[in-house]
Each structure stands twice: as C-alpha cells, then as structure tokens.
Amino acid sequence: MKDIFKFFQNNYDEKDVRMVKSPLRICPLGAHVDHQGGVVTGMALDSNVEMMYVPRNDGYIRVQSLDFPDEEYFHMDRVPEMLPGFWGNYLRGAVLSLQQDQILKNGFHAVISGKIPIGGLSSSAAVTTAYLMALCDVNNLIVTKTDLVQFSHWVETEFIGLKNGILDQSANILSENNHLMAMDCKTGEHQLIKKSPSMPEFEVVVVYSGVSKALIGTDYNNRVEECKVGGWILQELAGKEIVPFNEVQLSDIPVDIYNQYREQVPGRFKRRLDHYFTEQDRVQQGMEAWANGDLERFGQLMFESGDSSVYQYESGCPELITIFETLKECEGVYGARFSGAGYRGCCIGLIDPRYKEEIKSRMDSVYPIMHPKYKDDYKVHFCKTNDGARIVSNVKESLVL
C-alpha cells in the first residue's frame, strides 16, 4: 500500500486521493457449479488489488498499473473495443457496464496494483470491482452490493466472453471476515455463516503454479457446455420438456431425476453430472461443518471436491495436480483443492498455522523438481481472511495503521 501511494504522489500532484481495496478470493467448496445455478461458498483474503485514484471532471480515465506495462487512457464517450489479452479490458468493460443504466460524467486518474501471483484467485473480478467502485464514487452513484455483482458479471460474460457464473464477484464483494459466504447462483440470494467460536485457528495457503494461460484458451467454456448437454439428456430421459440449450441449468433438475437416470447418461456427460450433484451435497455438508466449527470435516470435503474436479469434471493440469496431491500429504493441511477454473493458477488450502514452514518446505522439495519449467515463477503464500471490497475513507491514516 505504501509503494502504490509513493508512486501516486510522485506522478500526480493531487490532494483528493481516494483508494479502493478489492480482495482476492477463494472458493473452498462449490467448484464449477456457479454457471449451472448451483450453491457456492467463498471467502475474501487479506491480499488485495489496491487502486488509488483522484476524480477528474472532463470524462477522461487514465490508469497506470504497477504490474503490467503500458497504461489505459480514453474518454468515457469513446470506450475502445476489447483487445484480447490486454489488462485494460476490465476497465473498458466496467465503464460500458455502468453506462447501460447510469450516467457517467466524471473519470479519474488512478494507479492499480496487486502484490500476489493472482491466477486462480479471481484477480479479474477484483480489478473489475475496483474500477466499478471508483466510477460510482467519483460520479456519486448509489449502487448496492448485489448491483455491483451483476455489473461485474456483465463485464466478464458479455464484454470479455467468459461463460462463468457469479461466484467470483459475490465472494469479492459480499464477503465478511470470519464468515463463510454462501451464494445461491440461481436466485442470487446469499447468506453469511459466522465462524463458530470453537473452530481452531487457520490460515489459507496459496500455491501458485506459475501457469498463467488465460481461461478463454482452455476447456473452461467446453465444460460449461458439457454440463448443459448432460442436463439436456436427463430432461429427455425423464420425459420432461426440453428447454433451449442456452437455458439449460443443472440447478433446475431435481436430484431424484439425476439419481434415477444417471446410469443411462453416456461418458463424460455423466461425469459432469456426477461432479455437479455431489459437489452440491458437499456444499450443504460444508456449511453445517463451518457453523459447527468442524474444520476437520470441512477440510475433508475440500479434498473430496478437489478429487471430483480432477476425475469427474476433468479440469486441472499436471502442475496443479502435483500441488494438490502434495498438499494432501502435508501434515497440518485441513483441506485443499484447485482455485478458480483449475486449468492454471493456484491451489488453495486451509491449514494449521503451526505447520507453515513444514508445508512450504515439502512443496519446495517436490514442485520445482517435477516442473522445472516453472521453478522461478512458482510461489507459496500464506494469507488470512478479510472483508470484501471497500473504499478506504482516509488513505493517509490507513498508511500509518
């Protein structure tokens, strides 16, 4: 935070400095079900995308990144088209998303940065939220948290072109520290489940693989369509009305229909169904375990979720699978699974803080040897949970804390 403030001061002679902290997130349970209207869980981390900004009243936006080259600079009346692979796409999308039903007159100068390797922790949702909140702030717009979730989701699905659900945005925006956020992606309703006082202390381990390929270049969208095909087949087998393909969601199919007809579903489509319906059961069990302070059970469900992601949903890559299997063998790891879509990025786990050195040492002895291509990029981080995205009211005071 001090680095970004120093950079900002050196480049902008402004007094009305504002800041938004938008956290990275984990999804301990609820893998690959949000795009099917399922129930997911999420928690925000104390690692953030941070953006300092000052308003400007001429409609221009200028953003510099401390993590990527170039800068983004345009007038809000002339938003550039999406440029594949460019970090500024999320800013462009944020402006267009708000402009659908809001009037934007004021832009901003900003500097943005995130300090942790961020593939798999939904940095895209974090940066999009930061842009949206800053735009709302400088234009005095009153927007609810649930509205922010929808604005951010539009950016990823309609502007970027990723067929994801609302997990990332919900965890980033709605989370509260010491709570498990549970979101019904079909209804948009969420609840915050308070951590039981009896729950032992834990931290989050984030093991970054070094693999950073973009989601649009993976099988992510293919898996979404395979889930829909599986749902289509179940509807036909059960003699139900066949809805248009784009409207198929597994959350609309009762679990008893799945149980009755799953053996008749062929190949990979059955495996996708198996993952969805067993994952939904794990989410429900996990919510109960969290409320009861049963971290051992919660962690075991995470391991089961990870196995299902590998063998039923068939996500993952060799690097992530190595990390996952290694974490399973580490003492002090309650549970672990892939983070994000599971084709690149991170594995995450909940751990006993007393075993941090042993966990890192074990990972260092395995991963760089098995995947030497990524030995210089791979990292092990330890984080704690925190609140969701928020605007920092007094930047200078926060620097002292």
HUDAJO-V937885 format. One record per backbone hydrogen bond with DSSP energy under -1.0 kcal/mol. NH is the residue of the N-H (numbers start at 0). CO is the residue of the C=O. Records with the same first field share a line. If there is no record, write none. Layout:
BEGIN
NH: CO / CO
END
This chain:
BEGIN
4: 0
5: 1
6: 2
7: 3
8: 4
9: 5
10: 6
11: 7
13: 11
16: 14
17: 52
19: 50
20: 389
21: 48
23: 46
24: 120
25: 42
35: 32
36: 33
37: 32
39: 182
40: 28
41: 180
42: 25
44: 23
45: 383
48: 21
49: 112
50: 19
51: 110
52: 17
53: 108
55: 106
60: 73
61: 107
62: 71
63: 109
65: 111
71: 62
73: 60
75: 58
77: 74
85: 82
88: 85
91: 87
92: 88
93: 89
94: 90
95: 91
96: 92
97: 93
98: 94
99: 96
100: 97
101: 97
106: 55
108: 53
109: 61
110: 51
111: 63
112: 49
120: 117
125: 121
126: 122
127: 123
128: 124
129: 125
130: 126
131: 127
132: 128
133: 129
134: 130
135: 131
136: 132
137: 133
138: 134
139: 136
140: 135
147: 143
148: 144
149: 145
150: 146
151: 147
152: 148
153: 149
154: 150
155: 151
156: 152
157: 153
158: 153
159: 154
160: 155
161: 155
163: 161
169: 165
170: 166
171: 167
172: 168
173: 169
178: 175
179: 192
180: 41
181: 190
182: 39
183: 188
184: 37
187: 183
190: 181
192: 179
194: 177
195: 289
198: 195
202: 350
203: 382
204: 348
205: 380
206: 346
207: 378
208: 344
216: 213
217: 214
222: 218
223: 219
224: 220
225: 221
226: 222
227: 223
228: 224
229: 225
230: 226
231: 227
232: 228
233: 229
234: 230
235: 231
236: 232
237: 233
238: 235
239: 234
246: 243
247: 244
250: 35
251: 248
252: 249
257: 253
258: 254
259: 255
260: 256
261: 257
263: 260
264: 261
268: 265
269: 265
270: 266
271: 267
272: 268
273: 269
274: 270
275: 271
276: 272
277: 273
278: 274
279: 275
280: 276
281: 277
282: 278
283: 279
284: 280
285: 281
286: 282
287: 283
288: 284
289: 285
290: 286
291: 287
292: 289
293: 288
294: 292
297: 293
298: 294
299: 295
300: 296
301: 297
302: 298
303: 299
304: 300
305: 301
306: 302
307: 303
308: 304
309: 305
310: 306
311: 307
312: 307
314: 308
315: 341
320: 316
321: 317
322: 318
323: 319
324: 320
325: 321
326: 322
327: 323
332: 329
333: 349
334: 349
336: 347
338: 345
344: 210
346: 206
347: 336
348: 204
349: 334
350: 202
351: 331
354: 351
355: 352
358: 354
359: 355
360: 356
361: 357
362: 358
363: 359
364: 360
366: 362
369: 365
370: 366
373: 370
374: 371
377: 373
378: 207
380: 205
382: 203
385: 43
387: 174
388: 171
389: 20
391: 18
397: 393
398: 394
400: 396
END
